[in-house]
Amino acid sequence: MKHSATLSEARARASWPLPEPTLAYFPNARFVPSDRDPGAGAARQVRGGVAVEDVSDEFGHVPVLLHRCVELLTPALTRHNSDGSGAVLVDATLGAAGHAERFLADFPGLRLIGLDRDPSALDIARQRLAPFADRVTLVQTRYDHIAGALAESGYAAVESVDGVLFDLGVSSMQLDRAERGFAYAQDAPLDMRMDPASPLTAADIVNTYDEAALADILHRYGEERFARRIAAQIARRRARTPFTSTAELVALLYQAIPAPARRTGG
């Protein structure tokens, strides 16, 4: 189960395997303890007649715009009945189900369809939403496959639902788990798959895509001004030894980025 790290965990993980020059370019790579302490315990609240545990700390996710999301979607979800009966909400980026839990508790008649690509996230959401299981359908898929998810859930089209919520962005549920290979704060396999069952890993891309494709990815999606330089060095290095870990890639970035840019940070 994913959670934010405690102070003791932070101290235990204080050592960093990469050389100090690498940290000079990535000053935020050192582990910083989260301000969400899972040891604080879960507070129980009653919403919509259901006792709900505040487990945002445990799951490492605090939906900071939760109240505003509820406020904006309430008119659509209550157009049939004030308790949400007859309404369907799609949470297209379910994650740890912080938003979903609040909507289901506030609207005891609401039905929710939750989508997520990450099976670990769905396991967490399933546990968290257990008190509302009879009103919840979970589907493992990407949010751009929403039409197929609705059909699988028994709804003919997007017009069948009353609201759709997208909480877009990378989640600490993936970043904080070293074995997922998303972050450079710890050395880990070069993976980065949202769905661990997907065949293509970050290592596959780094080791097999041609230099031009790598440069395009870094420039287009990473807005990296040294994209071509990095791609060229990746191509030269992998010809000798394929990349297997995040630390190897970070070390190459340090070598590829010019010294003046390294001094100002990445």
C-alpha positions as CSV (number, residue, x, y, z in Angstrom):
1,M,0.0,0.0,0.0
2,K,1.4,3.4,-1.0
3,H,1.7,6.1,1.6
4,S,3.8,9.2,2.2
5,A,7.0,8.6,4.1
6,T,7.4,9.3,7.8
7,L,10.4,11.2,9.2
8,S,12.0,7.9,10.3
9,E,11.7,6.6,6.8
10,A,13.2,9.8,5.4
11,R,16.3,9.4,7.7
12,A,16.6,5.7,6.7
13,R,16.7,6.7,3.1
14,A,19.0,9.7,3.5
15,S,21.9,8.2,1.6
16,W,22.0,8.9,-2.1
17,P,23.7,6.6,-4.6
18,L,24.5,9.2,-7.2
19,P,27.6,11.4,-7.2
20,E,27.3,14.9,-5.8
21,P,27.8,16.6,-9.2
22,T,24.5,15.0,-10.3
23,L,22.7,16.5,-7.3
24,A,24.1,19.9,-8.3
25,Y,22.0,19.7,-11.5
26,F,19.0,18.0,-9.7
27,P,19.0,19.8,-6.3
28,N,15.5,18.5,-5.5
29,A,16.6,14.8,-5.9
30,R,17.3,14.4,-2.2
31,F,14.5,12.8,-0.4
32,V,12.2,15.4,1.3
33,P,9.8,14.0,3.9
34,S,6.2,14.6,3.2
35,D,4.0,16.8,5.4
36,R,1.3,14.2,5.2
37,D,2.1,11.9,8.2
38,P,0.4,8.5,7.8
39,G,1.0,7.8,11.5
40,A,-1.4,10.5,12.6
41,G,-4.3,8.0,12.4
42,A,-7.6,8.2,10.5
43,A,-10.3,10.5,11.7
44,R,-13.9,9.3,11.2
45,Q,-16.5,11.7,9.8
46,V,-20.2,11.2,9.0
47,R,-21.2,12.3,5.5
48,G,-24.6,11.5,4.0
49,G,-25.4,9.2,6.9
50,V,-22.2,7.1,6.3
51,A,-19.3,6.9,8.6
52,V,-16.2,7.7,6.5
53,E,-12.6,7.4,7.6
54,D,-10.3,10.3,6.6
55,V,-7.6,8.2,5.1
56,S,-6.0,10.8,2.8
57,D,-2.8,10.6,4.8
58,E,-2.7,6.8,4.6
59,F,-3.1,6.9,0.8
60,G,-0.9,9.9,0.3
61,H,-3.4,12.0,-1.6
62,V,-5.1,15.2,-0.4
63,P,-7.5,16.5,-3.1
64,V,-6.9,20.2,-2.4
65,L,-9.8,21.5,-4.7
66,L,-12.3,18.9,-3.4
67,H,-14.8,21.5,-2.0
68,R,-14.7,23.5,-5.3
69,C,-15.2,20.3,-7.4
70,V,-18.3,19.4,-5.3
71,E,-19.6,22.9,-5.6
72,L,-19.2,23.0,-9.4
73,L,-20.7,19.6,-10.1
74,T,-23.6,19.7,-7.6
75,P,-26.1,21.3,-9.9
76,A,-25.6,18.6,-12.5
77,L,-25.7,15.8,-10.0
78,T,-28.8,17.0,-8.3
79,R,-30.9,17.9,-11.3
80,H,-33.0,14.8,-10.9
81,N,-33.0,14.5,-7.1
82,S,-31.3,16.4,-4.3
83,D,-29.6,13.2,-3.0
84,G,-28.1,12.4,-6.5
85,S,-30.6,9.6,-7.2
86,G,-30.7,9.0,-11.0
87,A,-27.4,10.7,-11.5
88,V,-24.1,9.2,-12.8
89,L,-20.7,10.6,-12.2
90,V,-17.5,9.5,-14.0
91,D,-14.3,9.9,-12.1
92,A,-11.9,9.6,-15.1
93,T,-8.8,9.7,-13.0
94,L,-9.8,7.8,-9.9
95,G,-6.4,7.5,-8.1
96,A,-6.8,7.0,-4.3
97,A,-10.5,7.9,-4.6
98,G,-10.4,11.0,-2.5
99,H,-12.9,12.9,-4.8
100,A,-15.0,9.8,-5.4
101,E,-15.5,9.1,-1.7
102,R,-16.7,12.7,-1.0
103,F,-19.2,12.6,-3.8
104,L,-20.6,9.2,-2.8
105,A,-20.9,10.3,0.8
106,D,-22.5,13.7,0.0
107,F,-25.0,12.2,-2.5
108,P,-26.3,8.9,-1.2
109,G,-28.2,8.2,-4.4
110,L,-25.4,8.9,-6.8
111,R,-23.8,6.2,-9.0
112,L,-20.1,6.5,-9.8
113,I,-17.9,5.0,-12.5
114,G,-14.2,5.2,-11.6
115,L,-11.4,4.8,-14.2
116,D,-7.7,4.3,-13.6
117,R,-4.9,2.7,-15.5
118,D,-3.0,1.7,-12.4
119,P,-4.2,-1.6,-10.8
120,S,-2.6,-0.5,-7.5
121,A,-4.7,2.6,-7.5
122,L,-7.8,0.6,-8.2
123,D,-7.0,-1.7,-5.3
124,I,-6.7,1.3,-3.0
125,A,-9.9,2.8,-4.3
126,R,-11.8,-0.4,-4.0
127,Q,-10.9,-0.6,-0.3
128,R,-11.6,3.0,0.3
129,L,-15.0,2.9,-1.4
130,A,-16.2,-0.4,0.2
131,P,-19.0,1.4,2.1
132,F,-20.5,2.4,-1.3
133,A,-19.7,-0.7,-3.2
134,D,-23.3,-1.1,-4.5
135,R,-23.1,2.2,-6.2
136,V,-19.6,2.0,-7.6
137,T,-18.2,0.5,-10.8
138,L,-14.4,0.4,-11.3
139,V,-12.8,0.0,-14.7
140,Q,-9.1,-0.4,-15.4
141,T,-8.5,1.8,-18.4
142,R,-7.1,5.2,-19.5
143,Y,-9.4,8.2,-19.3
144,D,-9.3,8.6,-23.1
145,H,-11.1,5.3,-23.3
146,I,-14.0,6.6,-21.5
147,A,-16.6,5.6,-24.1
148,G,-15.6,2.0,-23.9
149,A,-15.6,2.1,-20.1
150,L,-19.2,3.5,-20.2
151,A,-20.3,0.7,-22.5
152,E,-18.7,-1.9,-20.3
153,S,-20.6,-0.4,-17.3
154,G,-23.9,-0.5,-19.1
155,Y,-24.2,3.0,-20.4
156,A,-24.7,3.7,-24.0
157,A,-22.9,6.9,-24.4
158,V,-21.3,9.9,-22.7
159,E,-24.7,11.6,-22.8
160,S,-25.8,8.9,-20.3
161,V,-23.8,10.5,-17.5
162,D,-24.4,13.7,-15.6
163,G,-20.8,14.7,-14.7
164,V,-17.2,13.9,-15.5
165,L,-14.3,14.7,-13.3
166,F,-10.7,14.8,-14.5
167,D,-7.9,15.4,-12.0
168,L,-5.0,15.5,-14.4
169,G,-1.4,15.2,-13.5
170,V,1.2,12.8,-12.2
171,S,0.4,11.3,-8.8
172,S,2.7,10.7,-5.8
173,M,1.1,7.2,-5.8
174,Q,3.5,6.4,-8.6
175,L,6.4,8.9,-7.9
176,D,6.9,7.8,-4.3
177,R,7.3,4.1,-5.1
178,A,10.9,3.5,-6.2
179,E,10.1,0.2,-7.9
180,R,7.8,2.0,-10.4
181,G,10.8,3.9,-11.8
182,F,9.1,7.3,-12.2
183,A,11.3,9.5,-10.1
184,Y,15.0,10.2,-9.8
185,A,15.0,10.5,-6.0
186,Q,16.0,6.9,-5.7
187,D,17.8,4.5,-8.0
188,A,15.3,2.1,-9.5
189,P,14.5,0.1,-12.7
190,L,13.8,2.3,-15.6
191,D,10.2,1.4,-15.9
192,M,7.6,4.3,-15.7
193,R,4.6,2.2,-16.7
194,M,1.3,3.4,-15.3
195,D,0.0,-0.1,-16.0
196,P,2.7,-2.6,-15.0
197,A,1.1,-5.1,-17.4
198,S,1.8,-2.9,-20.4
199,P,4.7,-4.3,-22.5
200,L,6.6,-1.0,-23.2
201,T,8.9,0.3,-20.5
202,A,10.9,3.5,-20.3
203,A,14.0,1.4,-20.8
204,D,12.6,0.0,-24.0
205,I,12.1,3.5,-25.3
206,V,15.5,4.8,-24.2
207,N,17.3,1.8,-25.6
208,T,15.4,1.3,-28.9
209,Y,13.9,4.5,-30.2
210,D,16.0,6.3,-32.7
211,E,17.9,9.5,-31.8
212,A,15.4,11.8,-33.6
213,A,12.4,10.2,-31.9
214,L,14.1,10.6,-28.5
215,A,14.9,14.2,-29.1
216,D,11.3,14.9,-30.2
217,I,9.9,13.2,-27.0
218,L,12.2,15.3,-24.8
219,H,11.5,18.5,-26.6
220,R,7.7,18.1,-27.1
221,Y,6.7,16.6,-23.8
222,G,9.6,17.6,-21.5
223,E,10.2,21.1,-23.0
224,E,13.9,20.3,-22.8
225,R,16.1,22.8,-24.6
226,F,19.0,20.3,-24.7
227,A,16.8,17.6,-26.1
228,R,19.1,16.9,-29.2
229,R,22.2,16.9,-27.1
230,I,20.7,14.4,-24.6
231,A,19.4,12.2,-27.3
232,A,22.8,12.1,-29.0
233,Q,24.5,11.1,-25.8
234,I,21.9,8.4,-25.1
235,A,22.5,6.9,-28.5
236,R,26.2,6.8,-28.0
237,R,26.0,5.3,-24.5
238,R,23.5,2.6,-25.3
239,A,25.6,1.4,-28.2
240,R,28.0,0.2,-25.5
241,T,25.7,-0.7,-22.6
242,P,21.9,-0.5,-22.5
243,F,20.2,1.6,-19.8
244,T,18.5,-0.3,-17.0
245,S,18.1,2.1,-14.1
246,T,17.0,5.7,-13.4
247,A,20.4,6.5,-11.8
248,E,22.2,5.6,-15.1
249,L,19.9,8.0,-17.0
250,V,20.3,10.8,-14.4
251,A,24.1,10.4,-14.5
252,L,24.0,10.8,-18.3
253,L,21.9,13.9,-18.1
254,Y,24.5,15.4,-15.9
255,Q,27.1,14.7,-18.5
256,A,24.9,16.0,-21.3
257,I,23.8,19.3,-19.8
258,P,26.3,22.2,-20.2
259,A,28.0,23.4,-17.0
260,P,26.3,26.9,-17.0
261,A,22.9,25.3,-17.2
262,R,23.8,22.8,-14.4
263,R,24.8,25.7,-12.1
264,T,21.3,27.2,-12.4
265,G,19.5,24.0,-11.9
266,G,17.3,21.8,-14.2
